[in-house]
Amino acid sequence: MVELFWLLLPVAALSGWLIGRRGREGPDRRTGQDGLRGDYFQGLNYLLNEEPDKAIEVFMRMVEVDSDTVETHLALGNLFRRRGEVDRAIRIHQNLIARPSLNRDQRTHALLELGEDYLRAGLLDRAENLFEEVVESGAYVPQALHHLLDIYQQEKEWDNAIAVASRLEAHADRAMGPMIAQFYCEQADAAWRQGELNRARNLLKRALTADPQCARASILQGDIERSVGNYKQALKCYQRVREQDRDYLPEVLVGLHECYTQLGRADGFRAFLENLKQDYRGASVILALAERIRRDEGEEAAARYLVEELRARPSVRGLNRLIELNLARSGQAGEDDLEVLRELFHSLLRDRPGYACRNCGFQARTMHWHCPSCRCWATIKPVHGVQGE
């Protein structure tokens, strides 16, 4: 109700302003003025008494009485769309566009509003056509381009999305490189899955040109090169992630380990982790290092290392791994208690989300490069804290 109150206030204020303006234009324009003023105050009264439906009907009647109030038409259509009454918004904007008395700016504004109605209704083709017409008119270009970009992302038309994002960067003075890089990554991922490795490589180069800090492009490059046995090149790509966005380091640790191992440099992986630990204290690095210590020195050394690290930085994943190591080392005595603890921690880890969007808080168990909630790119990252990284 409070939100609706604030939505209706601009309509009421605009209607009052129009009444006042008409009152100053002389006796020839004041026919029916008293009735119009009465409707205005009646609408305000309904609004203040929290009767929004009656208030809307009054303001609609005022629009019908005075067909020249273009701004009121637009405000009411916007109100209906925001309330979810898209059909009513479409009718208002369609009727407005059909009027020959509109000037060019008013008609373009109405086209933009009608496009937003269609977009809300899921009629993407109709919305796309209207937004393209708005762009061609030269008015409201950034708004129309923004909506076109949304449509092309929904339809996964990445070439069109790249073209529109580039135009939006020029019109709105907004850096679009990071988003464009994600579009190239989407194309590269699809090309790789279809076996088009060279095309995927070229697309990833374009992604890094658009955004040199795009960690996703480096991860994909590493995955592609590792899949064909080019471990030396894959290693360089994975290592680059540390400088681009270290929050994504957990996503490349498995690949790094395989590359070092295949290159006969298992000791190099341990040295890399030791160095990485200085500026990244996430659980993934600690667990990977503990596993390397276990292989080199045994369970007892790995357990001691984990105890030391967990004192400084508690972690559910770390505690779970410590229990597993102790189970591997223990005899029969106390083993049942450790088994209970392990099952408890497994349950905690199984139910917790491993990833969260840094923009809207959306939580997920698997990695998403495009947040399903706020639709931002590269904002979903591994969870940090006691129960995460």
ZAGU-257663 format. One record per residue: residue number from 1; y, x, z of N, C-alpha, C in turn. Coordinates in steps of 0.2 Angstrom, whole numbers, m for minus. Layout:
<nodes>
- NUM/Y/X/Z/Y/X/Z/Y/X/Z
...
</nodes>
This chain:
<nodes>
- 1/m6/4/0/0/0/0/6/4/0
- 2/6/10/4/12/14/4/13/17/m3
- 3/7/19/m6/8/23/m12/11/18/m18
- 4/9/11/m17/11/6/m22/18/5/m21
- 5/20/5/m14/27/4/m13/32/9/m16
- 6/30/15/m16/34/21/m19/33/20/m27
- 7/28/18/m29/27/17/m37/32/11/m39
- 8/33/6/m35/37/0/m37/44/2/m36
- 9/46/6/m32/53/7/m30/57/9/m36
- 10/54/14/m41/58/16/m47/60/10/m51
- 11/55/5/m52/55/m1/m56/61/m5/m53
- 12/61/m6/m46/66/m10/m43/73/m7/m44
- 13/73/0/m43/80/3/m43/82/3/m50
- 14/78/4/m55/80/3/m62/83/m4/m64
- 15/79/m9/m62/81/m16/m63/88/m17/m60
- 16/89/m15/m54/96/m15/m51/101/m12/m54
- 17/100/m6/m57/105/m2/m60/107/m6/m67
- 18/102/m9/m70/103/m12/m76/107/m18/m75
- 19/106/m22/m69/110/m28/m68/117/m26/m66
- 20/118/m20/m63/125/m18/m61/128/m16/m68
- 21/125/m12/m72/128/m10/m78/130/m16/m83
- 22/126/m21/m83/127/m27/m87/133/m31/m84
- 23/134/m31/m77/139/m34/m74/146/m31/m75
- 24/146/m24/m77/152/m21/m79/154/m21/m86
- 25/150/m24/m90/151/m24/m97/155/m30/m100
- 26/157/m35/m95/162/m40/m97/158/m47/m97
- 27/162/m52/m98/159/m59/m98/155/m60/m103
- 28/155/m57/m109/151/m59/m115/144/m57/m113
- 29/142/m52/m109/136/m50/m108/133/m52/m101
- 30/136/m57/m98/134/m59/m91/131/m66/m91
- 31/129/m68/m97/125/m75/m97/119/m74/m93
- 32/117/m78/m88/111/m78/m85/111/m72/m79
- 33/117/m69/m78/117/m64/m73/115/m66/m66
- 34/118/m72/m64/116/m74/m57/108/m75/m57
- 35/105/m77/m62/98/m78/m61/94/m72/m61
- 36/97/m67/m65/94/m60/m66/94/m57/m59
- 37/101/m58/m56/102/m54/m49/97/m58/m44
- 38/96/m64/m45/92/m68/m40/85/m65/m40
- 39/82/m64/m47/75/m62/m48/75/m55/m45
- 40/80/m51/m46/80/m44/m43/79/m44/m36
- 41/83/m48/m32/82/m48/m25/76/m51/m22
- 42/73/m56/m26/67/m59/m25/61/m54/m25
- 43/62/m50/m31/57/m45/m31/57/m39/m26
- 44/63/m38/m24/64/m33/m18/61/m36/m12
- 45/62/m42/m11/59/m46/m5/52/m45/m5
- 46/49/m47/m10/41/m47/m11/39/m40/m9
- 47/42/m35/m12/40/m28/m11/41/m26/m4
- 48/46/m28/0/47/m26/7/42/m30/11
- 49/40/m36/9/35/m39/13/28/m38/11
- 50/27/m32/7/20/m30/6/17/m35/1
- 51/20/m38/m3/17/m42/m8/18/m40/m15
- 52/14/m34/m17/16/m30/m23/14/m35/m29
- 53/9/m39/m29/7/m43/m35/13/m47/m37
- 54/16/m51/m32/21/m55/m33/27/m51/m36
- 55/29/m45/m33/34/m41/m35/34/m39/m42
- 56/27/m37/m44/26/m35/m51/28/m41/m56
- 57/26/m47/m54/27/m53/m58/34/m54/m59
- 58/38/m54/m54/45/m55/m54/48/m50/m59
- 59/47/m43/m58/49/m38/m62/47/m39/m70
- 60/41/m41/m71/39/m43/m77/43/m48/m81
- 61/45/m53/m76/49/m59/m79/56/m57/m81
- 62/58/m52/m77/65/m49/m79/65/m45/m85
- 63/59/m42/m87/58/m38/m93/58/m43/m99
- 64/55/m49/m98/54/m54/m103/61/m57/m104
- 65/65/m58/m99/72/m61/m100/76/m56/m104
- 66/76/m50/m102/80/m45/m105/76/m40/m109
- 67/75/m41/m116/71/m37/m120/73/m30/m121
- 68/80/m29/m120/82/m22/m121/81/m17/m116
- 69/78/m19/m110/77/m14/m105/70/m10/m106
- 70/71/m5/m111/66/m1/m113/63/3/m107
- 71/68/5/m103/66/10/m97/61/6/m92
- 72/63/m1/m92/59/m5/m87/52/m6/m90
- 73/51/m7/m96/45/m8/m100/41/m1/m98
- 74/44/4/m99/40/11/m98/38/11/m91
- 75/42/10/m86/41/11/m79/35/6/m77
- 76/35/0/m80/30/m5/m78/23/m3/m81
- 77/23/m1/m87/17/2/m90/14/7/m86
- 78/18/12/m84/16/18/m80/13/16/m74
- 79/16/11/m71/14/8/m64/7/5/m65
- 80/6/1/m70/0/m2/m71/m6/3/m73
- 81/m4/8/m77/m9/13/m78/m11/17/m71
- 82/m6/18/m67/m8/22/m61/m12/17/m56
- 83/m11/11/m57/m15/6/m53/m22/5/m55
- 84/m23/7/m61/m30/6/m64/m30/0/m69
- 85/m24/m3/m70/m24/m9/m74/m22/m6/m81
- 86/m27/m3/m85/m25/1/m91/m24/m4/m96
- 87/m27/m10/m97/m27/m15/m102/m19/m18/m102
- 88/m17/m19/m96/m10/m21/m96/m5/m16/m98
- 89/m6/m10/m96/m2/m4/m98/m2/m4/m106
- 90/m8/m4/m109/m8/m4/m116/m4/m9/m119
- 91/m5/m15/m117/m1/m21/m120/6/m20/m120
- 92/9/m18/m114/16/m17/m113/18/m11/m118
- 93/15/m6/m118/17/0/m123/16/m2/m130
- 94/11/m6/m132/10/m8/m139/16/m12/m141
- 95/17/m17/m137/23/m22/m138/29/m18/m139
- 96/30/m13/m135/36/m9/m135/37/m5/m142
- 97/32/m2/m144/32/2/m150/33/m3/m156
- 98/31/m9/m156/31/m14/m161/39/m16/m162
- 99/43/m14/m158/50/m17/m158/54/m12/m163
- 100/57/m15/m168/60/m11/m173/67/m8/m170
- 101/69/m10/m165/76/m8/m162/76/m2/m158
- 102/70/1/m157/69/7/m153/72/13/m157
- 103/76/17/m153/78/24/m157/72/29/m157
- 104/73/34/m160/67/39/m161/65/42/m154
- 105/69/43/m150/67/46/m143/63/41/m139
- 106/65/35/m139/62/29/m136/55/28/m138
- 107/54/28/m145/48/27/m148/43/32/m147
- 108/45/39/m147/41/44/m145/39/44/m138
- 109/43/42/m134/41/41/m127/36/36/m126
- 110/37/31/m129/32/25/m129/25/27/m132
- 111/25/31/m137/19/34/m140/16/38/m135
- 112/19/42/m132/16/47/m126/13/43/m121
- 113/17/38/m119/14/33/m113/8/30/m116
- 114/8/27/m122/2/24/m124/m4/29/m125
- 115/m3/35/m127/m8/40/m127/m11/41/m121
- 116/m7/41/m115/m9/42/m109/m14/36/m107
- 117/m12/30/m109/m16/24/m107/m23/25/m110
- 118/m23/27/m117/m29/28/m120/m33/33/m117
- 119/m30/38/m115/m34/44/m112/m37/42/m105
- 120/m33/38/m101/m36/35/m95/m42/30/m97
- 121/m41/27/m102/m47/22/m104/m53/25/m107
- 122/m52/32/m108/m58/35/m112/m58/35/m119
- 123/m53/32/m122/m52/32/m129/m49/38/m132
- 124/m53/43/m132/m51/50/m134/m48/51/m141
- 125/m51/48/m146/m49/48/m153/m42/45/m154
- 126/m41/39/m151/m35/36/m151/m29/40/m148
- 127/m31/42/m142/m26/46/m138/m24/53/m142
- 128/m29/56/m145/m28/62/m149/m23/61/m154
- 129/m24/56/m158/m20/54/m164/m13/53/m162
- 130/m12/49/m156/m5/48/m154/m2/54/m151
- 131/m5/59/m148/m2/65/m145/0/69/m151
- 132/m5/70/m156/m3/74/m162/3/71/m165
- 133/4/64/m165/10/61/m168/16/63/m164
- 134/16/63/m157/21/65/m153/23/73/m154
- 135/18/77/m155/20/84/m156/23/85/m163
- 136/21/81/m168/25/82/m174/32/79/m174
- 137/33/75/m169/40/72/m169/45/77/m166
- 138/42/82/m162/47/87/m159/49/86/m153
- 139/48/80/m150/50/78/m143/44/77/m139
- 140/45/79/m132/39/78/m127/33/83/m129
- 141/35/88/m133/29/92/m135/25/95/m130
- 142/28/98/m124/23/101/m119/19/96/m116
- 143/21/90/m115/17/85/m112/11/83/m116
- 144/13/82/m123/8/80/m127/3/86/m128
- 145/5/92/m129/0/97/m129/m4/98/m123
- 146/m2/97/m118/m6/97/m111/m11/92/m112
- 147/m10/86/m114/m15/81/m115/m20/82/m120
- 148/m18/85/m126/m22/87/m131/m27/92/m128
- 149/m24/97/m124/m29/102/m122/m34/99/m117
- 150/m32/94/m113/m37/91/m109/m43/87/m113
- 151/m40/84/m119/m45/81/m123/m50/86/m126
- 152/m48/91/m129/m52/96/m132/m57/100/m127
- 153/m55/100/m121/m59/103/m116/m65/98/m114
- 154/m63/92/m114/m68/87/m113/m73/86/m118
- 155/m71/87/m124/m75/87/m130/m78/93/m132
- 156/m76/99/m128/m79/105/m130/m77/108/m137
- 157/m72/106/m139/m69/108/m146/m65/115/m144
- 158/m68/120/m144/m65/126/m141/m60/129/m146
- 159/m61/129/m152/m57/132/m157/m50/128/m157
- 160/m50/121/m156/m44/117/m156/m41/118/m149
- 161/m45/119/m144/m42/121/m137/m38/127/m137
- 162/m41/132/m140/m38/139/m141/m31/138/m144
- 163/m31/135/m150/m25/134/m154/m20/130/m150
- 164/m22/125/m147/m17/121/m143/m14/125/m137
- 165/m19/129/m133/m16/133/m128/m11/138/m130
- 166/m12/141/m136/m8/146/m138/m1/143/m140
- 167/m1/136/m143/5/133/m144/9/131/m137
- 168/5/129/m132/8/127/m126/11/133/m122
- 169/8/139/m123/11/145/m120/18/146/m123
- 170/19/145/m130/25/146/m133/30/141/m131
- 171/28/134/m130/33/129/m129/35/128/m121
- 172/30/130/m117/31/129/m110/32/135/m106
- 173/32/141/m109/33/147/m106/28/148/m100
- 174/22/147/m102/17/147/m97/11/151/m99
- 175/9/156/m95/4/161/m97/m3/157/m98
- 176/m6/157/m104/m12/153/m105/m18/158/m106
- 177/m17/165/m106/m22/170/m108/m28/169/m104
- 178/m28/168/m97/m34/167/m93/m38/161/m95
- 179/m35/155/m97/m38/149/m99/m41/151/m106
- 180/m37/154/m111/m40/155/m117/m46/160/m117
- 181/m46/164/m113/m52/169/m112/m58/165/m110
- 182/m57/160/m106/m63/156/m104/m66/152/m110
- 183/m61/149/m114/m63/146/m120/m68/151/m125
- 184/m65/157/m125/m69/162/m129/m76/163/m126
- 185/m76/163/m119/m82/164/m116/m87/158/m117
- 186/m85/152/m117/m89/146/m118/m92/147/m125
- 187/m88/149/m130/m91/150/m137/m96/156/m137
- 188/m94/161/m133/m99/167/m133/m105/165/m130
- 189/m105/162/m125/m111/160/m121/m116/155/m126
- 190/m113/151/m130/m116/146/m134/m119/151/m140
- 191/m115/155/m143/m118/160/m148/m124/164/m146
- 192/m123/167/m140/m129/171/m137/m135/167/m136
- 193/m135/161/m134/m141/156/m133/m144/155/m140
- 194/m140/155/m145/m142/153/m152/m144/160/m155
- 195/m144/165/m152/m147/172/m155/m141/175/m159
- 196/m135/173/m159/m130/176/m163/m126/181/m159
- 197/m130/187/m158/m127/192/m153/m121/195/m155
- 198/m120/197/m162/m114/200/m164/m108/196/m163
- 199/m109/189/m165/m104/184/m164/m102/184/m157
- 200/m107/184/m153/m105/183/m145/m101/189/m143
- 201/m103/195/m145/m99/201/m144/m92/201/m146
- 202/m91/199/m152/m84/198/m155/m80/193/m151
- 203/m83/188/m149/m79/183/m145/m78/185/m138
- 204/m82/189/m135/m80/192/m129/m75/197/m129
- 205/m75/201/m134/m69/206/m135/m62/202/m136
- 206/m63/196/m139/m56/192/m140/m55/189/m133
- 207/m60/188/m129/m58/185/m122/m55/190/m118
- 208/m57/196/m118/m54/202/m114/m47/204/m117
- 209/m46/203/m124/m39/204/m126/m35/198/m124
- 210/m37/192/m123/m33/187/m120/m31/188/m113
- 211/m37/190/m109/m36/191/m102/m40/197/m100
- 212/m37/203/m100/m41/209/m98/m44/209/m91
- 213/m42/204/m87/m45/203/m80/m50/198/m80
- 214/m53/196/m85/m58/190/m86/m65/193/m84
- 215/m67/192/m78/m73/195/m75/m79/191/m79
- 216/m78/185/m80/m84/181/m84/m85/185/m90
- 217/m80/187/m94/m82/191/m100/m86/197/m99
- 218/m84/201/m94/m88/207/m93/m95/205/m90
- 219/m96/200/m86/m103/198/m84/m107/196/m90
- 220/m104/192/m95/m108/190/m101/m109/196/m105
- 221/m105/201/m106/m106/207/m110/m112/210/m106
- 222/m112/211/m100/m117/215/m96/m124/211/m97
- 223/m124/205/m97/m130/201/m98/m133/202/m105
- 224/m129/201/m110/m131/202/m117/m134/209/m118
- 225/m130/214/m116/m133/221/m117/m139/222/m113
- 226/m140/220/m107/m146/221/m103/m152/217/m106
- 227/m150/211/m109/m156/207/m112/m159/211/m118
- 228/m155/216/m121/m158/219/m127/m159/227/m125
- 229/m159/228/m119/m161/235/m117/m156/240/m117
- 230/m150/238/m118/m144/243/m119/m141/243/m111
- 231/m145/247/m107/m143/247/m100/m137/251/m99
- 232/m136/256/m102/m130/260/m101/m124/256/m102
- 233/m123/253/m108/m117/249/m109/m117/243/m104
- 234/m123/240/m103/m122/234/m98/m120/237/m91
- 235/m122/243/m89/m119/245/m83/m112/246/m82
- 236/m109/248/m88/m102/249/m88/m98/242/m88
- 237/m101/237/m91/m98/230/m91/m99/227/m83
- 238/m104/228/m80/m105/226/m73/m100/229/m69
- 239/m100/236/m69/m95/240/m65/m88/237/m66
- 240/m86/235/m72/m79/233/m73/m77/227/m68
- 241/m82/223/m66/m81/217/m63/m77/219/m56
- 242/m79/225/m53/m76/227/m47/m68/227/m47
- 243/m66/229/m53/m59/230/m54/m55/223/m56
- 244/m59/219/m59/m56/213/m62/m56/208/m56
- 245/m61/206/m53/m61/201/m48/m68/202/m44
- 246/m67/206/m38/m72/208/m34/m76/202/m31
- 247/m73/196/m31/m76/190/m28/m83/189/m32
- 248/m83/191/m38/m89/189/m42/m94/195/m42
- 249/m93/200/m38/m98/205/m37/m105/203/m36
- 250/m106/198/m31/m113/195/m30/m116/193/m36
- 251/m113/191/m41/m116/188/m47/m119/194/m52
- 252/m117/200/m50/m119/206/m55/m124/211/m51
- 253/m125/210/m45/m129/215/m41/m136/215/m44
- 254/m139/210/m46/m146/210/m49/m146/214/m55
- 255/m141/212/m59/m140/216/m66/m139/223/m64
- 256/m135/225/m60/m133/232/m58/m140/236/m56
- 257/m143/232/m52/m150/236/m49/m154/237/m55
- 258/m155/232/m59/m160/233/m65/m157/239/m69
- 259/m151/239/m71/m148/244/m75/m149/251/m72
- 260/m148/252/m66/m149/259/m62/m156/261/m62
- 261/m160/256/m61/m167/257/m61/m170/259/m68
- 262/m168/255/m73/m171/257/m80/m168/264/m82
- 263/m162/266/m80/m159/272/m82/m162/278/m77
- 264/m167/276/m73/m169/281/m68/m164/284/m63
- 265/m160/279/m61/m154/282/m56/m154/277/m50
- 266/m160/276/m47/m160/271/m41/m156/274/m36
- 267/m155/280/m35/m151/283/m30/m144/282/m32
- 268/m142/281/m38/m135/279/m40/m133/272/m38
- 269/m138/268/m38/m137/261/m36/m135/261/m28
- 270/m139/265/m24/m137/265/m17/m130/268/m16
- 271/m129/274/m20/m122/277/m19/m116/272/m21
- 272/m118/268/m26/m113/263/m28/m112/258/m23
- 273/m117/255/m20/m117/250/m14/m113/253/m8
- 274/m114/259/m7/m111/263/m1/m104/263/m2
- 275/m102/265/m8/m95/265/m10/m91/258/m10
- 276/m95/253/m13/m93/247/m13/m91/244/m7
- 277/m96/245/m2/m95/242/5/m88/244/8
- 278/m85/249/6/m79/251/9/m73/246/8
- 279/m74/242/2/m68/237/1/m71/230/0
- 280/m78/230/0/m81/223/m1/m86/222/5
- 281/m85/218/10/m89/218/15/m94/211/15
- 282/m95/209/9/m99/202/8/m106/204/10
- 283/m109/198/12/m116/199/14/m121/201/8
- 284/m119/199/2/m123/201/m4/m124/209/m4
- 285/m118/212/m3/m119/220/m4/m123/223/2
- 286/m122/220/8/m125/222/14/m133/221/13
- 287/m135/215/10/m142/214/9/m145/218/4
- 288/m141/220/m1/m143/224/m7/m144/231/m4
- 289/m140/233/0/m140/240/3/m146/240/8
- 290/m147/235/12/m153/235/16/m159/235/13
- 291/m160/232/7/m166/232/3/m167/239/0
- 292/m162/242/m2/m162/249/m5/m165/254/1
- 293/m162/253/7/m164/257/13/m172/256/14
- 294/m174/249/14/m181/248/15/m185/251/10
- 295/m183/251/4/m188/255/m1/m188/262/0
- 296/m182/265/2/m182/272/3/m184/275/10
- 297/m183/271/15/m185/273/22/m189/269/26
- 298/m190/263/23/m195/258/27/m191/253/31
- 299/m195/248/33/m192/242/37/m188/243/43
- 300/m191/248/47/m187/250/53/m180/252/52
- 301/m179/256/47/m173/259/45/m168/253/43
- 302/m171/249/38/m167/244/36/m165/239/41
- 303/m170/237/46/m168/233/52/m162/236/56
- 304/m163/242/57/m157/246/61/m151/245/58
- 305/m151/246/51/m145/246/47/m142/239/48
- 306/m146/234/47/m144/227/47/m141/225/54
- 307/m144/227/59/m142/226/66/m135/229/67
- 308/m134/235/65/m127/238/65/m122/234/61
- 309/m124/232/55/m119/228/51/m117/221/54
- 310/m122/218/56/m122/211/59/m117/211/65
- 311/m117/216/69/m113/216/75/m106/216/72
- 312/m104/219/67/m97/220/64/m95/213/60
- 313/m100/211/57/m99/205/52/m105/200/52
- 314/m105/195/57/m111/191/57/m112/187/51
- 315/m118/186/49/m120/182/43/m126/178/44
- 316/m127/172/42/m133/168/42/m138/172/37
- 317/m136/174/32/m140/177/27/m143/184/30
- 318/m138/187/33/m140/194/36/m145/193/42
- 319/m144/188/46/m149/186/51/m156/184/49
- 320/m156/180/43/m162/178/41/m166/184/38
- 321/m162/189/35/m166/194/32/m168/199/38
- 322/m165/199/43/m167/204/49/m173/201/52
- 323/m173/194/52/m179/191/55/m185/192/51
- 324/m184/192/44/m190/194/39/m192/201/40
- 325/m188/205/41/m189/212/42/m193/213/48
- 326/m191/210/54/m195/210/60/m202/207/60
- 327/m202/202/56/m209/199/55/m214/204/51
- 328/m211/207/47/m215/212/43/m217/218/47
- 329/m213/220/52/m215/225/57/m219/223/63
- 330/m218/217/65/m221/215/71/m228/214/71
- 331/m231/214/77/m238/213/78/m239/205/79
- 332/m244/203/82/m246/196/84/m241/193/89
- 333/m239/198/94/m235/195/100/m228/194/97
- 334/m226/188/99/m219/185/97/m218/183/90
- 335/m224/183/86/m223/182/79/m222/174/78
- 336/m224/170/82/m223/163/81/m216/161/82
- 337/m213/164/87/m206/163/88/m201/165/82
- 338/m203/171/80/m199/173/74/m200/169/68
- 339/m207/166/67/m208/161/62/m204/155/62
- 340/m203/153/68/m199/147/70/m191/148/68
- 341/m189/154/70/m182/156/68/m181/157/61
- 342/m186/160/57/m185/160/50/m185/154/47
- 343/m189/149/49/m189/142/46/m182/139/47
- 344/m180/140/53/m173/137/55/m168/140/50
- 345/m168/146/49/m163/149/45/m164/148/37
- 346/m170/147/35/m171/145/29/m168/138/27
- 347/m169/134/32/m167/127/32/m159/127/31
- 348/m156/131/35/m148/132/35/m146/134/28
- 349/m149/139/26/m147/142/19/m149/137/13
- 350/m154/134/14/m156/129/9/m151/123/8
- 351/m148/121/13/m144/115/13/m136/117/12
- 352/m135/123/13/m128/125/13/m126/126/5
- 353/m119/125/4/m117/126/m3/m115/134/m4
- 354/m117/137/m9/m116/144/m10/m109/145/m13
- 355/m106/140/m16/m100/141/m20/m95/136/m18
- 356/m89/138/m18/m83/133/m17/m77/134/m21
- 357/m74/129/m23/m68/130/m28/m62/132/m23
- 358/m59/137/m25/m53/140/m21/m47/135/m22
- 359/m47/131/m27/m41/127/m28/m42/120/m25
- 360/m48/116/m25/m48/110/m23/m53/109/m17
- 361/m58/114/m16/m63/114/m11/m69/111/m13
- 362/m70/109/m19/m77/107/m22/m82/112/m20
- 363/m88/109/m18/m93/114/m16/m99/113/m20
- 364/m103/118/m22/m109/118/m26/m114/123/m24
- 365/m120/122/m26/m125/126/m25/m126/132/m30
- 366/m124/130/m36/m124/135/m42/m117/136/m44
- 367/m117/142/m48/m111/144/m51/m108/140/m57
- 368/m102/138/m56/m98/134/m62/m92/138/m63
- 369/m91/139/m70/m85/142/m72/m79/137/m72
- 370/m81/131/m73/m76/126/m74/m77/121/m68
- 371/m72/120/m64/m73/116/m58/m74/108/m61
- 372/m79/105/m59/m80/98/m61/m75/93/m57
- 373/m72/95/m52/m67/91/m48/m60/92/m51
- 374/m57/98/m50/m50/99/m52/m49/101/m59
- 375/m55/103/m62/m55/105/m69/m51/112/m70
- 376/m51/116/m65/m48/123/m66/m53/128/m68
- 377/m51/133/m71/m56/138/m73/m56/144/m68
- 378/m62/147/m67/m63/153/m63/m61/152/m56
- 379/m61/146/m53/m59/145/m46/m65/144/m42
- 380/m71/143/m44/m77/142/m40/m80/149/m39
- 381/m80/151/m33/m83/158/m31/m87/157/m25
- 382/m91/163/m24/m96/163/m18/m92/162/m12
- 383/m95/158/m7/m92/156/m1/m92/162/4
- 384/m87/163/7/m86/169/12/m87/166/19
- 385/m88/170/24/m88/168/30/m95/169/33
- 386/m96/167/39/m103/168/43/m109/165/39
- 387/m107/159/36/m113/156/32/m113/158/25
- 388/m109/162/23/m109/164/15/m108/171/15
- 389/m104/173/10/m103/180/9/m99/184/15
</nodes>
